[in-house]
Each structure stands twice: as C-alpha cells, then as structure tokens.
Amino acid sequence: MKILMICLASLLLLISCKKEAPLHKTKQQEEKETSKHIEQKLKDTIAYDTIIPLSEKDLVQKKNIVIKRERLLTTKDDKQQLQELIVSKSFLKKEDLYVLDYKYPYLNEKIDPLHTVFNDFIKETYLDIKKTENQILEDKELLCDTLKISRFRDKRIIDYKVYSAKNNLMSVVLYKENYYSGMLYSTYLFDCINFDLKKHRFIYFDDFFEPNSDKQVFTAINTIIKKGITSGELYYDCWELSEGDFNAYKNNFVVDDDMIKFYFDDCIVCPSYTGTYSIQIPIKDIMHLIKKYNNTPGVS
C-alpha cells in the first residue's frame, strides 16, 4: 500500500511538472510573439513601398521615434478630472491626397459664457480647414516627383493634453503630427496655451515670470539639456537651445503640478529620433522667477 501511495505521488508530481513546462514555454512564446508584434508595428508605421530603402540605422531610429512618441501619448494629464469643464471635440476629413484628424479642447460655455474667449481662439487658430487644405496642396505642388507617384496621403493629426494648475490656471499642450507622403518619419509640432479661467485671458511668458528673467530661464533649460547630453542615453545627438529659438518658443510652456514643461518642435534641440519633446524644470528650482511666488500681480 505504501509503495502504491509513493507511485501515485510520483505520478501526480510528474503530471504537475508536465503541466508547468508548457506554461513556461507558452510565456516564452508570448514574449517572443509580443516582440515580433512590436517589430511588425514599427515596420508597419513605415511606408512599405517607399522609394527609399531602409537601412539598419533607419530601423533603429524609427524604433526610437515610436518609443518617443509613445512616451508623449501615454503621459498622464487631467482630462478625466476636468471632463465637466472641458468638452473634447473631434474633426475627421479623408480626401484622396490627405487626411485631417483633429481632437481639440472646448470649454463648457454652460459653466461660464465667457469661455467663448478660449473657444473662439481655438476655432480661429486651428480649425481653418480651408487654409490647411490649401497649404497641403501647395506643398504637393512644390515637391519634385519625377516618377509622378502619389500613393500615400498626407496626414495632419492634432491631439492634446490638459493640466489644471492652482489659482484658476489651465494649461493645454496641442501636439500636431505631420506625415508627408514619401517621408520616412512623421514630424511633431507643439503649441502651448495657458488660460486664466477666472479673468478669461491668456497667460504668456511675461505674465507668468518675473521681468527680466528670460536669461535665467534660458540658462536653466540649457543646463538640463547639457546634463542629458552628458548622460549619453536619452539626449544623444541633441544640442543646446539657441537664444533665438528660446525667444521663439518661450511661450510654449505648460504648468503641470510641480513642473514647468517647455515644448519644442522636432529638430529645435533634438533630432526626431532621440531626446524628448519637452524640457521639464522643477518649479522649486525657479520659484524665485515666478510671479505668483513673489507676490507680484499678474497671474491670478
């Protein structure tokens, strides 16, 4: 009887091991399939019949672009908390030569009729569809395509993140993805909007920061970039921000909790395949440059 029990126990152990082995193998297979899926997704984002053959370097850079893009798209914002205040609207238009796919914020005018100040700005600045269409068609006419190939549609995609800061300040970053037919990579452009919900006015650099603080903020941004370049990981092939570009982009910031984020278009401080789209400065590091921390009127 004892021998029989030992045999049964051994048999059960053997069956258990056989069951575990396939599970372990399945996990490995899943990881392998997931890796293949990611690689396929990366390849699918590249025009499969592009005239330009892809080198190993192109594939690596494309992979980095996809990762960089995912970091942008998966960044958490306050959209959920602000769903009563902000109405997300969308616009989709598909033509033979291009696709327009826009998502943009609208302030709820039932809460405050003066939210029209913000909404009118969005309409006038981003929803002039006819102007966008003309620009796309002009760009196509300027392209020298000796083979007369027009297989891919240009794409203009707009989406946004929104942040709610204290003292009635709302920050929005609109990110615009442009894909041009025949190009290997899409490009990203950014617009940041800071709006005082109580006073119904837009907040710019000079409203938010102390007078004559430009050079100090400019230096703070470049200090962070230099540290990133020295680390050699995230910022390889990047460069310091020029004074001219700082002046052009200094209003391109959002306030997110304890951070000020300055956004820069592709190729302003980094090529599209490396770095990040924003330079983040902890508020505590530049608190002395921000008006509301120095009892200076300007930002409610």
C-alpha positions as CSV (number, residue, x, y, z in Angstrom):
1,M,0.0,0.0,0.0
2,K,2.8,2.3,0.9
3,I,4.5,1.6,-2.4
4,L,1.3,2.3,-4.2
5,M,1.0,5.7,-2.5
6,I,4.5,6.6,-3.4
7,C,3.9,5.7,-7.0
8,L,0.7,7.7,-7.1
9,A,2.5,10.7,-5.6
10,S,5.3,10.4,-8.1
11,L,2.8,10.2,-10.9
12,L,1.0,13.3,-9.7
13,L,4.3,15.2,-9.5
14,L,5.2,14.1,-13.0
15,I,1.8,15.3,-14.3
16,S,2.2,18.6,-12.5
17,C,5.7,19.2,-14.0
18,K,4.4,18.4,-17.5
19,K,1.7,21.0,-17.0
20,E,4.1,23.6,-15.8
21,A,6.5,23.1,-18.6
22,P,4.1,24.1,-21.4
23,L,3.0,27.1,-19.3
24,H,6.6,28.3,-19.1
25,K,7.1,27.6,-22.8
26,T,3.9,29.5,-23.6
27,K,5.1,32.5,-21.6
28,Q,8.4,32.5,-23.6
29,Q,6.4,32.1,-26.8
30,E,4.1,35.0,-25.8
31,E,7.2,37.2,-25.1
32,K,8.6,36.3,-28.5
33,E,5.3,36.9,-30.2
34,T,5.0,40.3,-28.4
35,S,8.5,41.2,-29.6
36,K,7.6,40.3,-33.1
37,H,4.3,42.2,-32.9
38,I,6.2,45.3,-31.8
39,E,8.8,45.0,-34.5
40,Q,6.0,44.5,-37.0
41,K,4.2,47.5,-35.7
42,L,7.4,49.5,-36.2
43,K,7.7,48.3,-39.7
44,D,4.0,49.0,-40.4
45,T,4.5,52.6,-39.5
46,I,6.9,53.0,-42.4
47,A,5.5,53.2,-45.9
48,Y,6.0,49.7,-47.1
49,D,6.6,50.6,-50.7
50,T,8.7,53.7,-50.1
51,I,11.2,54.5,-52.8
52,I,13.9,54.9,-50.1
53,P,15.3,51.5,-48.8
54,L,15.6,51.2,-45.1
55,S,19.0,50.7,-43.6
56,E,19.6,49.2,-40.1
57,K,20.2,52.7,-38.8
58,D,16.9,53.8,-40.3
59,L,15.1,51.0,-38.4
60,V,16.8,51.8,-35.1
61,Q,15.9,55.4,-35.5
62,K,12.3,54.5,-36.4
63,K,12.1,52.4,-33.3
64,N,13.3,55.2,-31.1
65,I,10.8,57.6,-32.7
66,V,7.9,55.2,-31.9
67,I,9.1,54.9,-28.3
68,K,9.5,58.7,-28.0
69,R,6.0,59.1,-29.5
70,E,4.5,56.6,-27.1
71,R,6.0,58.5,-24.1
72,L,4.2,61.6,-25.4
73,L,0.9,59.8,-26.0
74,T,0.8,57.9,-22.7
75,T,1.7,60.9,-20.5
76,K,-1.0,61.4,-17.9
77,D,-2.9,64.6,-17.8
78,D,-6.0,66.0,-16.0
79,K,-8.6,65.3,-18.7
80,Q,-10.6,63.0,-16.6
81,Q,-10.8,65.4,-13.7
82,L,-11.8,68.2,-16.0
83,Q,-14.4,66.5,-18.0
84,E,-17.1,68.8,-16.8
85,L,-15.1,71.9,-17.7
86,I,-13.6,70.6,-21.0
87,V,-15.5,69.1,-23.9
88,S,-13.3,67.1,-26.2
89,K,-14.3,67.7,-29.8
90,S,-13.1,66.0,-33.0
91,F,-12.9,66.6,-36.7
92,L,-12.1,64.0,-39.4
93,K,-11.8,64.5,-43.1
94,K,-10.4,62.0,-45.6
95,E,-9.6,63.1,-49.1
96,D,-7.6,61.4,-51.9
97,L,-4.5,63.4,-51.1
98,Y,-4.7,63.9,-47.4
99,V,-6.3,63.1,-44.0
100,L,-7.2,65.6,-41.3
101,D,-7.8,64.1,-37.9
102,Y,-8.2,66.7,-35.1
103,K,-9.0,66.3,-31.5
104,Y,-9.2,69.6,-29.6
105,P,-10.5,71.1,-26.3
106,Y,-13.6,73.2,-25.9
107,L,-14.5,74.9,-22.6
108,N,-18.0,74.3,-21.4
109,E,-19.9,77.6,-22.1
110,K,-22.8,76.5,-19.9
111,I,-20.5,76.8,-16.9
112,D,-19.3,80.2,-17.9
113,P,-20.4,82.1,-21.1
114,L,-17.1,83.9,-21.3
115,H,-15.4,80.6,-22.1
116,T,-16.1,81.7,-25.6
117,V,-12.8,83.7,-25.4
118,F,-10.9,80.4,-25.4
119,N,-13.2,78.6,-27.8
120,D,-13.0,81.4,-30.4
121,F,-9.2,81.3,-30.2
122,I,-9.2,77.5,-30.9
123,K,-11.6,78.0,-33.9
124,E,-9.6,80.8,-35.5
125,T,-6.2,79.3,-34.9
126,Y,-6.7,75.5,-35.5
127,L,-9.9,75.0,-37.4
128,D,-9.3,77.0,-40.5
129,I,-9.7,73.8,-42.6
130,K,-9.6,75.6,-46.0
131,K,-6.3,77.2,-45.2
132,T,-4.8,73.9,-44.1
133,E,-6.1,72.2,-47.3
134,N,-4.5,74.9,-49.5
135,Q,-1.2,74.5,-47.6
136,I,-1.2,70.8,-48.2
137,L,-1.9,71.2,-51.9
138,E,0.8,73.9,-52.3
139,D,3.3,71.6,-50.6
140,K,2.5,68.8,-53.0
141,E,3.0,71.1,-56.0
142,L,6.4,72.1,-54.7
143,L,7.5,68.5,-54.3
144,C,9.6,67.4,-57.3
145,D,8.2,63.9,-58.0
146,T,9.7,62.9,-61.4
147,L,8.0,59.4,-61.1
148,K,4.6,61.1,-60.5
149,I,3.9,58.7,-57.6
150,S,1.1,59.7,-55.3
151,R,0.5,56.5,-53.3
152,F,0.3,57.9,-49.8
153,R,-2.0,60.5,-48.3
154,D,-0.5,63.3,-46.2
155,K,-1.8,63.3,-42.6
156,R,-2.4,66.2,-40.2
157,I,-3.2,64.9,-36.7
158,I,-3.9,67.1,-33.7
159,D,-4.4,65.9,-30.2
160,Y,-3.9,67.5,-26.8
161,K,-3.1,67.1,-23.1
162,V,-4.6,69.4,-20.5
163,Y,-3.4,70.3,-17.0
164,S,-5.1,72.1,-14.2
165,A,-2.8,74.2,-12.1
166,K,-3.8,76.2,-8.9
167,N,-5.2,79.7,-9.0
168,N,-7.5,79.1,-12.0
169,L,-4.7,78.4,-14.4
170,M,-5.4,75.8,-17.1
171,S,-2.6,74.6,-19.3
172,V,-3.0,72.9,-22.7
173,V,-0.4,71.4,-25.0
174,L,-1.6,70.7,-28.5
175,Y,0.7,68.3,-30.4
176,K,0.5,68.2,-34.1
177,E,1.7,65.2,-36.1
178,N,2.5,65.8,-39.7
179,Y,3.2,62.9,-42.1
180,Y,4.3,63.8,-45.6
181,S,4.0,61.1,-48.3
182,G,7.3,59.6,-49.2
183,M,9.0,60.6,-46.0
184,L,10.3,58.0,-43.5
185,Y,9.2,59.8,-40.4
186,S,6.4,62.0,-39.3
187,T,7.2,65.3,-37.5
188,Y,5.8,66.8,-34.4
189,L,5.0,70.4,-33.7
190,F,3.7,71.9,-30.4
191,D,1.6,74.8,-29.3
192,C,1.0,75.5,-25.6
193,I,-1.9,77.6,-24.2
194,N,-2.2,78.9,-20.7
195,F,-5.5,80.4,-19.8
196,D,-6.8,82.1,-16.7
197,L,-10.3,80.7,-16.1
198,K,-11.3,83.5,-13.8
199,K,-10.1,86.5,-15.7
200,H,-10.7,84.9,-19.1
201,R,-7.3,85.8,-20.5
202,F,-4.3,84.1,-21.9
203,I,-1.1,83.9,-19.9
204,Y,2.2,84.3,-21.6
205,F,5.8,84.1,-20.5
206,D,6.0,87.7,-19.4
207,D,2.7,87.3,-17.4
208,F,3.9,84.2,-15.6
209,F,7.6,85.0,-15.0
210,E,9.2,88.0,-13.3
211,P,10.5,90.8,-15.5
212,N,14.0,90.2,-17.0
213,S,14.0,86.5,-16.1
214,D,14.5,85.4,-19.7
215,K,18.2,84.7,-19.4
216,Q,17.8,82.7,-16.2
217,V,15.1,80.5,-17.6
218,F,17.1,80.1,-20.8
219,T,20.1,79.0,-18.8
220,A,18.0,76.6,-16.7
221,I,16.7,74.9,-19.9
222,N,20.2,74.5,-21.3
223,T,21.6,73.2,-18.0
224,I,19.1,70.4,-18.2
225,I,19.8,69.7,-21.8
226,K,23.6,69.6,-21.2
227,K,23.1,67.1,-18.3
228,G,21.1,65.0,-20.6
229,I,23.7,65.1,-23.3
230,T,26.4,64.2,-20.8
231,S,24.5,61.2,-19.6
232,G,24.7,59.9,-23.2
233,E,21.4,58.0,-23.1
234,L,18.3,60.0,-23.8
235,Y,19.8,63.0,-25.5
236,Y,22.5,61.6,-27.8
237,D,22.8,63.8,-30.9
238,C,21.0,66.7,-29.2
239,W,22.3,70.2,-28.8
240,E,21.8,73.3,-26.7
241,L,18.9,75.6,-27.3
242,S,19.9,78.8,-29.2
243,E,18.9,82.2,-27.8
244,G,16.9,82.8,-31.0
245,D,14.9,79.6,-30.6
246,F,14.3,80.3,-26.9
247,N,12.7,83.7,-27.8
248,A,10.6,81.9,-30.4
249,Y,9.4,79.2,-28.1
250,K,9.4,80.8,-24.6
251,N,5.6,81.0,-24.6
252,N,5.4,77.3,-25.3
253,F,5.2,76.0,-21.8
254,V,2.6,74.3,-19.5
255,V,2.3,74.1,-15.8
256,D,1.9,70.5,-14.5
257,D,1.8,70.1,-10.8
258,D,5.4,70.9,-9.6
259,M,6.9,71.1,-13.1
260,I,7.2,73.7,-15.8
261,K,7.4,72.0,-19.2
262,F,8.7,73.8,-22.2
263,Y,7.8,72.1,-25.5
264,F,10.0,72.3,-28.7
265,D,9.2,71.1,-32.2
266,D,11.3,68.4,-33.8
267,C,14.8,69.4,-34.7
268,I,14.9,72.5,-32.4
269,V,17.0,70.9,-29.6
270,C,17.0,67.2,-30.8
271,P,16.5,65.3,-34.0
272,S,13.2,63.4,-34.2
273,Y,14.8,60.1,-33.3
274,T,16.1,60.9,-29.9
275,G,15.7,63.1,-26.8
276,T,12.2,64.3,-25.6
277,Y,9.7,66.8,-26.8
278,S,9.7,68.8,-23.6
279,I,12.3,70.1,-21.1
280,Q,11.0,69.9,-17.6
281,I,12.1,72.3,-14.9
282,P,11.1,71.6,-11.3
283,I,9.2,74.7,-10.0
284,K,11.2,74.7,-6.8
285,D,14.4,75.4,-8.9
286,I,13.0,78.5,-10.5
287,M,10.4,79.6,-7.9
288,H,12.2,82.9,-7.5
289,L,11.5,83.7,-11.1
290,I,7.7,83.0,-11.0
291,K,5.5,86.0,-10.2
292,K,2.9,84.3,-8.0
293,Y,5.6,83.1,-5.6
294,N,6.9,86.6,-5.2
295,N,3.6,88.4,-4.5
296,T,3.8,90.2,-7.8
297,P,0.4,90.9,-9.6
298,G,0.0,89.2,-12.9
299,V,-1.3,85.7,-12.6
300,S,-4.5,85.2,-10.5
